Amino acid sequence: MNISKGEQRVLHVLAQGGLIRHERDPRGRISRIDCFTREGYVLADCTLDVFQRLRRRRLIASSNGGPYRISLKGRTAVRAQFDNRM
C-alpha cells in the first residue's frame, strides 16, 4: 500500500501507543482532531486531511465512540524502522 510520509508518521505514533481524539460539530461530522503520543505530546503533523485518508483506508478505527487507534490493517501497513522515535 502506498502511504505518504505524513501518514507514516501518524501511524508510527499510533503503533507506539498514541491515540487521536476527535470533536464533532452540531451536524455530527468530525470537525477537529488532536493526535497524542503515548507520552502525552501533541503531534502537529496530524491534520484533518491525513486523518480522513487514514480512516478511509481503514488504517485507524474507533470503538464505542472512543479515541481513534491503529487497526490491525494499519499495523501491517506501517513500515518497520530501526528507531522510529520522533
DRENTORKOL-3810 file (N, C-alpha, C; in nm, 4 decimals):
REM DRENTORKOL-3810
@n.u->0.0845; n.v->-0.1173; n.w->0.0000; ca.u->0.0000; ca.v->0.0000; ca.w->0.0000; c.u->0.0892; c.v->0.1239; c.w->0.0000
@n.u->0.0544; n.v->0.2216; n.w->-0.0799; ca.u->0.1314; ca.v->0.3442; ca.w->-0.0911; c.u->0.0840; c.v->0.4442; c.w->0.0141
@n.u->0.1703; n.v->0.4746; n.w->0.1103; ca.u->0.1349; ca.v->0.5638; ca.w->0.2207; c.u->0.2355; c.v->0.6789; c.w->0.2235
@n.u->0.1858; n.v->0.8016; n.w->0.2354; ca.u->0.2726; ca.v->0.9188; ca.w->0.2350; c.u->0.3528; c.v->0.9280; c.w->0.3649
@n.u->0.4525; n.v->1.0195; n.w->0.3664; ca.u->0.5368; ca.v->1.0364; ca.w->0.4849; c.u->0.4560; c.v->1.0822; c.w->0.6054
@n.u->0.3632; n.v->1.1744; n.w->0.5836; ca.u->0.2803; ca.v->1.2231; ca.w->0.6939; c.u->0.1934; c.v->1.1138; c.w->0.7531
@n.u->0.1372; n.v->1.0317; n.w->0.6664; ca.u->0.0547; ca.v->0.9202; ca.w->0.7134; c.u->0.1404; c.v->0.8189; c.w->0.7886
@n.u->0.2627; n.v->0.7920; n.w->0.7372; ca.u->0.3546; ca.v->0.7008; ca.w->0.8056; c.u->0.3885; c.v->0.7526; c.w->0.9447
@n.u->0.4132; n.v->0.8834; n.w->0.9548; ca.u->0.4495; ca.v->0.9424; ca.w->1.0831; c.u->0.3374; c.v->0.9238; c.w->1.1848
@n.u->0.2140; n.v->0.9486; n.w->1.1414; ca.u->0.0990; ca.v->0.9329; ca.w->1.2305; c.u->0.0807; c.v->0.7865; c.w->1.2690
@n.u->0.0951; n.v->0.6962; n.w->1.1734; ca.u->0.0796; ca.v->0.5532; ca.w->1.2030; c.u->0.1865; c.v->0.5046; c.w->1.3005
@n.u->0.3095; n.v->0.5550; n.w->1.2897; ca.u->0.4148; ca.v->0.5165; ca.w->1.3840; c.u->0.3808; c.v->0.5613; c.w->1.5251
@n.u->0.3285; n.v->0.6827; n.w->1.5378; ca.u->0.2898; ca.v->0.7326; ca.w->1.6706; c.u->0.1781; c.v->0.6459; c.w->1.7282
@n.u->0.0810; n.v->0.6108; n.w->1.6445; ca.u->-0.0298; ca.v->0.5277; ca.w->1.6914; c.u->0.0167; c.v->0.3859; c.w->1.7238
@n.u->0.1107; n.v->0.3331; n.w->1.6466; ca.u->0.1605; ca.v->0.1979; ca.w->1.6716; c.u->0.2376; c.v->0.1906; c.w->1.8033
@n.u->0.2944; n.v->0.3025; n.w->1.8469; ca.u->0.3683; ca.v->0.3050; ca.w->1.9717; c.u->0.2784; c.v->0.3334; c.w->2.0917
@n.u->0.1480; n.v->0.3418; n.w->2.0709; ca.u->0.0570; ca.v->0.3607; ca.w->2.1826; c.u->-0.0140; c.v->0.4947; c.w->2.1842
@n.u->-0.0016; n.v->0.5733; n.w->2.0778; ca.u->-0.0692; ca.v->0.7022; ca.w->2.0714; c.u->-0.2162; c.v->0.6871; c.w->2.0377
@n.u->-0.2866; n.v->0.7995; n.w->2.0354; ca.u->-0.4291; ca.v->0.7992; ca.w->2.0025; c.u->-0.4702; c.v->0.9315; c.w->1.9392
@n.u->-0.5841; n.v->0.9306; n.w->1.8729; ca.u->-0.6381; ca.v->1.0507; ca.w->1.8101; c.u->-0.7738; c.v->1.0792; c.w->1.8734
@n.u->-0.7844; n.v->1.1939; n.w->1.9393; ca.u->-0.9123; ca.v->1.2378; ca.w->1.9958; c.u->-0.9818; c.v->1.3272; c.w->1.8942
@n.u->-1.1124; n.v->1.3148; n.w->1.8851; ca.u->-1.1871; ca.v->1.3921; ca.w->1.7865; c.u->-1.3027; c.v->1.4671; c.w->1.8519
@n.u->-1.3431; n.v->1.5756; n.w->1.7867; ca.u->-1.4593; ca.v->1.6533; ca.w->1.8287; c.u->-1.5542; c.v->1.6633; c.w->1.7101
@n.u->-1.6817; n.v->1.6586; n.w->1.7385; ca.u->-1.7829; ca.v->1.6664; ca.w->1.6327; c.u->-1.8553; c.v->1.7997; c.w->1.6371
@n.u->-1.8976; n.v->1.8467; n.w->1.5191; ca.u->-1.9767; ca.v->1.9691; ca.w->1.5122; c.u->-2.1235; c.v->1.9342; c.w->1.5357
@n.u->-2.2129; n.v->2.0329; n.w->1.5420; ca.u->-2.3545; ca.v->2.0034; ca.w->1.5683; c.u->-2.4207; c.v->1.9114; c.w->1.4655
@n.u->-2.3657; n.v->1.9056; n.w->1.3430; ca.u->-2.4227; ca.v->1.8172; ca.w->1.2411; c.u->-2.3738; c.v->1.6731; c.w->1.2542
@n.u->-2.2783; n.v->1.6490; n.w->1.3458; ca.u->-2.2294; ca.v->1.5135; ca.w->1.3678; c.u->-2.1029; c.v->1.4801; c.w->1.2925
@n.u->-2.0491; n.v->1.5742; n.w->1.2163; ca.u->-1.9259; ca.v->1.5499; ca.w->1.1423; c.u->-1.8042; c.v->1.5816; c.w->1.2292
@n.u->-1.6960; n.v->1.5119; n.w->1.2026; ca.u->-1.5727; ca.v->1.5376; ca.w->1.2785; c.u->-1.5150; c.v->1.6704; c.w->1.2311
@n.u->-1.4978; n.v->1.7630; n.w->1.3249; ca.u->-1.4523; ca.v->1.8962; ca.w->1.2888; c.u->-1.3113; c.v->1.9257; c.w->1.3381
@n.u->-1.2645; n.v->1.8561; n.w->1.4402; ca.u->-1.1332; ca.v->1.8841; ca.w->1.4965; c.u->-1.0737; c.v->1.7553; c.w->1.5506
@n.u->-0.9430; n.v->1.7387; n.w->1.5294; ca.u->-0.8730; ca.v->1.6217; ca.w->1.5821; c.u->-0.7442; c.v->1.6649; c.w->1.6491
@n.u->-0.7014; n.v->1.5865; n.w->1.7469; ca.u->-0.5731; ca.v->1.6046; ca.w->1.8130; c.u->-0.5085; c.v->1.4677; c.w->1.8248
@n.u->-0.3859; n.v->1.4555; n.w->1.7743; ca.u->-0.3121; ca.v->1.3300; ca.w->1.7809; c.u->-0.2128; c.v->1.3389; c.w->1.8958
@n.u->-0.2233; n.v->1.2464; n.w->1.9905; ca.u->-0.1372; ca.v->1.2446; ca.w->2.1082; c.u->-0.0422; c.v->1.1254; c.w->2.1021
@n.u->0.0833; n.v->1.1496; n.w->2.1404; ca.u->0.1787; ca.v->1.0404; ca.w->2.1532; c.u->0.1524; c.v->0.9707; c.w->2.2860
@n.u->0.2204; n.v->0.8593; n.w->2.3103; ca.u->0.1971; ca.v->0.7889; ca.w->2.4364; c.u->0.2500; c.v->0.8670; c.w->2.5559
@n.u->0.3420; n.v->0.9624; n.w->2.5305; ca.u->0.3932; ca.v->1.0475; ca.w->2.6385; c.u->0.3015; c.v->1.1660; c.w->2.6670
@n.u->0.2028; n.v->1.1894; n.w->2.5807; ca.u->0.1088; ca.v->1.2980; ca.w->2.6019; c.u->0.1342; c.v->1.4215; c.w->2.5174
@n.u->0.2341; n.v->1.4177; n.w->2.4295; ca.u->0.2624; ca.v->1.5308; ca.w->2.3418; c.u->0.1668; c.v->1.5303; c.w->2.2236
@n.u->0.1417; n.v->1.6486; n.w->2.1672; ca.u->0.0539; ca.v->1.6611; ca.w->2.0509; c.u->0.1389; c.v->1.6576; c.w->1.9253
@n.u->0.0990; n.v->1.5760; n.w->1.8283; ca.u->0.1679; ca.v->1.5660; ca.w->1.7008; c.u->0.1065; c.v->1.6672; c.w->1.6049
@n.u->0.1854; n.v->1.7640; n.w->1.5612; ca.u->0.1343; ca.v->1.8710; ca.w->1.4752; c.u->0.1130; c.v->1.8248; c.w->1.3312
@n.u->0.1773; n.v->1.7165; n.w->1.2898; ca.u->0.1663; ca.v->1.6683; ca.w->1.1518; c.u->0.0322; c.v->1.6028; c.w->1.1212
@n.u->-0.0435; n.v->1.5713; n.w->1.2210; ca.u->-0.1721; ca.v->1.5035; ca.w->1.2019; c.u->-0.2800; c.v->1.6072; c.w->1.1735
@n.u->-0.3116; n.v->1.6251; n.w->1.0463; ca.u->-0.4149; ca.v->1.7203; ca.w->1.0060; c.u->-0.5451; c.v->1.6456; c.w->0.9804
@n.u->-0.6510; n.v->1.7208; n.w->0.9603; ca.u->-0.7813; ca.v->1.6601; ca.w->0.9325; c.u->-0.7777; c.v->1.5836; c.w->0.8006
@n.u->-0.7009; n.v->1.6331; n.w->0.7036; ca.u->-0.6883; ca.v->1.5658; ca.w->0.5746; c.u->-0.6188; c.v->1.4299; c.w->0.5892
@n.u->-0.5093; n.v->1.4257; n.w->0.6634; ca.u->-0.4372; ca.v->1.2997; ca.w->0.6871; c.u->-0.5270; c.v->1.2032; c.w->0.7634
@n.u->-0.5982; n.v->1.2537; n.w->0.8620; ca.u->-0.6902; ca.v->1.1714; ca.w->0.9407; c.u->-0.7970; c.v->1.1072; c.w->0.8509
@n.u->-0.8563; n.v->1.1869; n.w->0.7618; ca.u->-0.9608; ca.v->1.1353; ca.w->0.6728; c.u->-0.9054; c.v->1.0273; c.w->0.5795
@n.u->-0.7831; n.v->1.0469; n.w->0.5278; ca.u->-0.7232; ca.v->0.9457; ca.w->0.4404; c.u->-0.6972; c.v->0.8148; c.w->0.5148
@n.u->-0.6478; n.v->0.8244; n.w->0.6375; ca.u->-0.6236; ca.v->0.7033; ca.w->0.7162; c.u->-0.7537; c.v->0.6321; c.w->0.7500
@n.u->-0.8556; n.v->0.7090; n.w->0.7816; ca.u->-0.9847; ca.v->0.6494; ca.w->0.8161; c.u->-1.0508; c.v->0.5861; c.w->0.6938
@n.u->-1.0393; n.v->0.6521; n.w->0.5786; ca.u->-1.0983; ca.v->0.5995; ca.w->0.4547; c.u->-1.0335; c.v->0.4672; c.w->0.4154
@n.u->-0.9027; n.v->0.4554; n.w->0.4399; ca.u->-0.8310; ca.v->0.3315; ca.w->0.4085; c.u->-0.8447; c.v->0.2267; c.w->0.5186
@n.u->-0.9133; n.v->0.2600; n.w->0.6259; ca.u->-0.9368; ca.v->0.1723; ca.w->0.7408; c.u->-0.8076; c.v->0.1335; c.w->0.8124
@n.u->-0.7128; n.v->0.2275; n.w->0.8159; ca.u->-0.5880; ca.v->0.2042; ca.w->0.8877; c.u->-0.6004; c.v->0.2441; c.w->1.0336
@n.u->-0.7017; n.v->0.3247; n.w->1.0666; ca.u->-0.7325; ca.v->0.3607; ca.w->1.2046; c.u->-0.8798; c.v->0.3336; c.w->1.2282
@n.u->-0.9157; n.v->0.3105; n.w->1.3532; ca.u->-1.0548; ca.v->0.2801; ca.w->1.3857; c.u->-1.0858; c.v->0.3258; c.w->1.5271
@n.u->-1.2136; n.v->0.3509; n.w->1.5509; ca.u->-1.2629; ca.v->0.3890; ca.w->1.6824; c.u->-1.3648; c.v->0.2852; c.w->1.7263
@n.u->-1.3664; n.v->0.2549; n.w->1.8543; ca.u->-1.4681; ca.v->0.1618; ca.w->1.9025; c.u->-1.5491; c.v->0.2284; c.w->2.0127
@n.u->-1.6791; n.v->0.2167; n.w->2.0028; ca.u->-1.7737; ca.v->0.2712; ca.w->2.1006; c.u->-1.7584; c.v->0.4217; c.w->2.1221
@n.u->-1.7269; n.v->0.4955; n.w->2.0159; ca.u->-1.7162; ca.v->0.6409; ca.w->2.0251; c.u->-1.5908; c.v->0.6899; c.w->2.0944
@n.u->-1.4968; n.v->0.6020; n.w->2.1188; ca.u->-1.3726; ca.v->0.6390; ca.w->2.1869; c.u->-1.2720; c.v->0.6993; c.w->2.0910
@n.u->-1.1505; n.v->0.7225; n.w->2.1375; ca.u->-1.0478; ca.v->0.7788; ca.w->2.0501; c.u->-1.0073; c.v->0.6801; c.w->1.9407
@n.u->-0.9558; n.v->0.7342; n.w->1.8315; ca.u->-0.9113; ca.v->0.6515; ca.w->1.7206; c.u->-0.7737; c.v->0.5949; c.w->1.7525
@n.u->-0.7570; n.v->0.4664; n.w->1.7215; ca.u->-0.6295; ca.v->0.3971; ca.w->1.7400; c.u->-0.5978; c.v->0.3218; c.w->1.6112
@n.u->-0.4773; n.v->0.2719; n.w->1.6011; ca.u->-0.4363; ca.v->0.1994; ca.w->1.4818; c.u->-0.5101; c.v->0.0658; c.w->1.4753
@n.u->-0.5511; n.v->0.0270; n.w->1.3558; ca.u->-0.6209; ca.v->-0.1004; ca.w->1.3374; c.u->-0.5197; c.v->-0.2086; c.w->1.2994
@n.u->-0.5666; n.v->-0.3306; n.w->1.2891; ca.u->-0.4792; ca.v->-0.4413; ca.w->1.2504; c.u->-0.4256; c.v->-0.4186; c.w->1.1092
@n.u->-0.5096; n.v->-0.3672; n.w->1.0201; ca.u->-0.4663; ca.v->-0.3364; ca.w->0.8842; c.u->-0.3602; c.v->-0.2265; c.w->0.8856
@n.u->-0.3741; n.v->-0.1303; n.w->0.9754; ca.u->-0.2759; ca.v->-0.0234; ca.w->0.9880; c.u->-0.1432; c.v->-0.0746; c.w->1.0399
@n.u->-0.1476; n.v->-0.1708; n.w->1.1314; ca.u->-0.0227; ca.v->-0.2292; ca.w->1.1848; c.u->0.0551; c.v->-0.3018; c.w->1.0768
@n.u->-0.0133; n.v->-0.3676; n.w->0.9866; ca.u->0.0565; ca.v->-0.4386; ca.w->0.8788; c.u->0.1040; c.v->-0.3429; c.w->0.7705
@n.u->0.0394; n.v->-0.2278; n.w->0.7562; ca.u->0.0765; ca.v->-0.1323; ca.w->0.6512; c.u->0.1925; c.v->-0.0425; c.w->0.6905
@n.u->0.2158; n.v->-0.0240; n.w->0.8200; ca.u->0.3230; ca.v->0.0653; ca.w->0.8639; c.u->0.4579; c.v->-0.0007; c.w->0.8378
@n.u->0.5517; n.v->0.0784; n.w->0.7874; ca.u->0.6839; ca.v->0.0256; ca.w->0.7554; c.u->0.7699; c.v->0.0197; c.w->0.8813
@n.u->0.8438; n.v->-0.0873; n.w->0.8959; ca.u->0.9316; ca.v->-0.1017; ca.w->1.0113; c.u->1.0522; c.v->-0.0096; c.w->0.9963
@n.u->1.0939; n.v->0.0484; n.w->1.1067; ca.u->1.2123; ca.v->0.1325; ca.w->1.1081; c.u->1.3013; c.v->0.0870; c.w->1.2235
@n.u->1.4311; n.v->0.1113; n.w->1.2102; ca.u->1.5239; ca.v->0.0723; ca.w->1.3151; c.u->1.4899; c.v->0.1449; c.w->1.4446
@n.u->1.4749; n.v->0.2758; n.w->1.4393; ca.u->1.4383; ca.v->0.3538; ca.w->1.5557; c.u->1.3354; c.v->0.4564; c.w->1.5117
@n.u->1.2094; n.v->0.4302; n.w->1.5374; ca.u->1.1049; ca.v->0.5183; ca.w->1.4885; c.u->1.0594; c.v->0.6186; c.w->1.5945
@n.u->1.1493; n.v->0.6554; n.w->1.6833; ca.u->1.1183; ca.v->0.7613; ca.w->1.7801; c.u->1.1212; c.v->0.8945; c.w->1.7097
@n.u->1.0370; n.v->0.9859; n.w->1.7521; ca.u->1.0312; ca.v->1.1178; ca.w->1.6902; c.u->1.1386; c.v->1.2067; c.w->1.7432
END
